[in-house]
Each structure stands twice: as structure tokens, then as C-alpha cells.
Amino acid sequence: MTVSELIKALQALPQDMKIQVVDPDDGGPVDIVQVSRGSWQSHGETEDIDDDWEPSDEEPEFIQDDEAGQIAVLVTW
């Protein structure tokens, strides 16, 4: 989903409606504490991992970069 697709979907909702994120592990609600940008990177490498990334023994690390990050992120707690 792109930012423009998300904005379009959100604009169809009442403007005073609250947004809730659901924890995938326990199904309970979690709070959005920050909206950020960043990219997935392999450990020790600087190249970004593309959208076709699959889990492996070498887990990528998310690097926050609010200036040039290519992925929008909702940070929850």
C-alpha cells in the first residue's frame, strides 16, 4: 500500500474517528506513538532490501531515516 492509497482510504472515514492498531500476537490494541520513515537493511550492508524480502537466518534491521527513508512506519508501543 502506498501513502496516497492510505490517505484515500482514510479520507473516506469520518474525520473524528480514532485509529487503532491491533497487536498481531495477542489481538489487543496498541497505541501509535510516532509516524516515521526508514528502510530495511541487511546487517553490515548499506543496500536496501527490496519488497520481495523473505525471512532467513540473516534478519534485516530497520534503520530509521526521517529524511530519506523509503518506507513509512507507524511506531507502536
C-alpha positions in Angstrom: 0.0 0.0 0.0 1.3 3.5 -0.8 0.9 6.6 1.2 -1.6 8.0 -1.4 -3.7 4.8 -1.2 -3.7 5.0 2.6 -4.7 8.7 2.6 -7.5 8.0 0.1 -8.8 5.1 2.3 -8.6 7.3 5.5 -10.4 10.2 3.8 -13.4 8.0 3.3 -13.8 7.7 7.1 -15.3 10.2 9.5 -12.6 12.7 10.3 -13.1 12.4 14.1 -12.8 8.5 14.0 -9.9 7.2 16.1 -7.3 4.9 14.6 -6.5 1.6 16.4 -3.6 -0.7 15.7 -4.1 -4.3 16.7 -1.2 -6.4 18.1 -0.8 -9.5 15.9 0.3 -11.6 18.8 -2.4 -11.1 21.4 -5.0 -9.2 19.3 -5.1 -6.3 21.8 -4.9 -2.7 20.8 -1.6 -0.8 20.8 -1.0 3.0 20.7 0.7 4.7 17.7 3.5 6.7 19.3 5.2 8.0 16.2 5.0 8.2 12.4 8.4 7.8 10.9 10.4 6.8 7.8 13.2 4.3 7.2 14.5 1.4 5.2 15.2 -2.3 5.8 19.0 -3.1 5.6 21.0 -6.3 5.9 23.4 -6.4 8.8 26.6 -4.7 7.8 25.3 -3.7 4.3 24.1 -0.4 3.1 21.9 -1.5 0.2 18.2 -1.6 0.9 16.3 -4.9 0.9 13.5 -4.9 -1.7 9.8 -5.6 -1.2 10.4 -9.3 -2.1 12.5 -9.9 1.0 11.8 -13.3 2.7 12.8 -14.2 6.3 16.1 -16.0 6.6 18.9 -16.7 9.0 20.2 -13.2 8.5 17.4 -10.9 9.7 17.5 -7.4 8.3 17.5 -4.4 10.5 15.1 -1.4 10.2 17.1 1.9 10.0 15.1 5.0 10.8 15.8 7.8 8.4 13.1 10.6 8.6 14.8 12.5 5.7 15.4 9.8 3.1 13.6 6.6 4.3 11.7 4.8 1.6 9.1 3.2 3.9 6.5 4.9 6.1 6.3 3.4 9.5 3.7 3.6 12.3 5.7 3.1 15.5 3.6 1.4 18.2 4.1 0.7 21.9 
